[in-house]
Amino acid sequence: MAKPATARSDADLAVEEAVRAARVSTRRRQLLDAAVKVMERTGFHQMSMQALAEEAQVSVGLFYKYFGGKEEILLAAIVDILEAFRDQLQPAMDRAGDDPVERLIAGFRQYATIVDENRDAVVLTYRESRTLDAAGRDRIKELEVETSAPMREAVAAGVEAGLMVEVDADLVVFDLMMLAHGWALKHWHFAPEYDLDRYVSAQLRFALQSLVVPDALPRYLALL
């Protein structure tokens, strides 16, 4: 009879740990969102811990419970969005099936969607990443390379299958990433004329016409 009780106790502990982890993740997300807003207004160097606390409506001490200081907050805000790219691209591309061009289209759409959800953080990455120390900058570079891997593999597969022209897959993918970043960096310019779907479709038409072999191009443009 003691065995079921122990099993229930272990299950309760697991549930409690999951709830605790979710609470920590939610609080961390709240603090990073507040930090991005403050840095967008003031810049990194003018940002104070008091301003962060007021934006998040928490105590300064709570920020220090999660982060060691301003530099750690900046790195965490940038790493957070890069990890979203890394973790969400592959599943989105897998849902598109095996066709390498359709996988690339799905990857770009997902990448741009994440940019749209984190426009302020994307702008912050461009503006403030140089403030980080060498270790922080190296971490960002590593994540950018990881992020690009699924789309790079799709381009390489497309070339091998004869669906894409011979190109430097790494160069193509970083060009696509820059096009997606443009939605955040130049949102002030494009937003009056484009919503996200139209922007993504327009950029894909532009990219696919230089990537896909002529015989196959009409079929993929029709997907847009």
N, C-alpha and C positions, 0 to 999 in steps of 0.2 A: 504493500500500500504506500510505502514511503517513496517508491520510484516515481509514480505519477506526480506526486507533490513536487519532487525535485525537478521534473521536466517542466512543470508549470512555472516553477520559480526561475528556471533558466530562460524560459520564454518571456517571462515578465521582465527579466533583466535585459534581454535583447530588445524588447519593445521600448523600455526606458532609454536605452542607449541610442536607439534610432530617433526617438523624440528629441533627446538632448542634442544629437548631431544636427537634426533639422533646425532646431532652435538656434544653434550656433551659426549655421549657414545663413539663416534668415537675418540674424542680427549683423553678421559680417557684410551681407549684401546691402543692408540698410546703411551701414557706415560708409561703405565704398561709394554708394550712390550719392550720399551727401558730400563726400570728398570730391567726387567728379564735378558736382555742381559748384562747389566753392572754388575749385581750381579753375573752372571755366570762367568764373567772374573775376577772380583776383590774380590768377597765375599761381604757380607753385611757390615761388619765393615769398610772395606776400601772404600766403595762406597761414593762418594761425590755428593752433589746436582749439582755441576757444571758439573761433568761427566754425570749425568743423562740428564741435559739440552742439552749438546753437542750431546749425542747419539740420543735424540729425535728431535734435531734441533729446540729447543724452548728456551725461557728464563727461568732462575731459578725461576723467579716470577710466571710463568705460572704453574710450578709444585706446588708451594705453594698455588696457587688458587684452586687446586684440592685435595691436600694432606697436612696434617699438618707437616709432617717430614718423615724421613727415615723409622721409625718403622711403620707408617701408610701406607707407600708405600709397605713395605714387607707384611704386613697383607693383604692389598688389592690384591696383586699379588697372594697370596695363596688362599684367599677366592674366587677370580675370577674363578680359575679352579675348585674348589670344587662346586661352584654354577653351573658350566657347567655340572658337573657330575649329580648333583641333578636335574637339569632342563631337561636334554636330555635323561636320562635313561628310564624314564617311557614312554614317547611317542614312543621310539624305541621298547620297549618291547610290548607295546599295538599293534603296527603294526604287531607283530609276531603272534597274535591271542591268543587263550586261553590255548593251551598246555603249561604246566609249564616248561617242559624241553626246548621247543623251545623259550619260553620267556627268560629263563636263558641264552641260547645261544645268543639271540639277545642283551640282556643286557650286557653280557661280550664283545661282538663285539663292541657295542657302547662305552663302558667304555674304551676299548683299543684304539679305534679311537680317543677319546678325549685325551688320554695320548699321542698318536702319534702327535696330533696337538699342544701339549703343553709340549713337552719333556723337554725343559729347565726349565719350571715352575715346573714340577713334581720333577726334580732333586733338584731344589731350595727349594721346600717344605721339602724334607728330610734333606737337609743340614742346612737350616737356621731357621726352625720353632721353634727350641728351644730358639732362640734369642727373641721371642715374650714375652710379659708380660703374666701374668696368664689369664687375660681376653681374650687376643688374642688366647692363646692356647685352652681355653675353647670353643671359637667360632669355631675353627677348628675341635675340637672333636665333637661338635654338628653337624656340617655339614657332617663329615664323617659318623656319624650314620644315618643322613637323606639320604645320598647318597646310603648307603647299603640297605635301606629299600625295594626297588622294587625287587632286586635280592633275598633278604632274604625271601620275601613273595613267590617268585617263587619256591624256594627250599622247603619251608614249604608245599606249594600246591603240589609239586611233591611227597613228602613223603606221604601226605594224600591220594593222588590218587594211590599210590602203584607203581609209576613210578621210585621213588628213594628209596634207602635204608635209614634206620633210621640214621640220622646224626644231628649234631648240626648246624642248619642253619646259625647262626651267625658266627661260626668258618669257615664254608665252604665259605661264601661270602667274609669274610676278606682275606681268602687264595686266592680266585679268584682276588680280588683287588690287592693283592701283585703280583700275576702273571702278571697282566696287567701293574703294575708299573715297572716290570722288563724290559719291552720294552724300557722304558726311562733310567732306572738306568744302564742297561747292553747293551744299544744300540750299543756301541762301539764293543761289542763282537758278538752280534747276527746279526747285519746289513749285514755283508759280506755274510751270508748264507741264511738269511730270509728277505722277505718283511713282511709288517704288516699282510697281509692275511694268509700267511703260518705260521707265529708266532702264531696268534690267533687260527688257526685250530689245530696246534700241541698242544697248551696248553689246548684247549677244549677236544681233544682226551684223553689227560692225565687225565683231571678232570672228564670227563663223565664216564670213565671206573671205577672210584671209587664211583661214585654217582648213576648211573642209574642201575636199576635191570637188570640182564643178558638177560632176554627174550626181553626186549625193547631196549637194547643197539644198536644192529645192525641198527635199523631204524634211530636212531639219529646220529650215526656215519656216515651214508650215507649222511646226510645233510651237512657234513663238506667237 
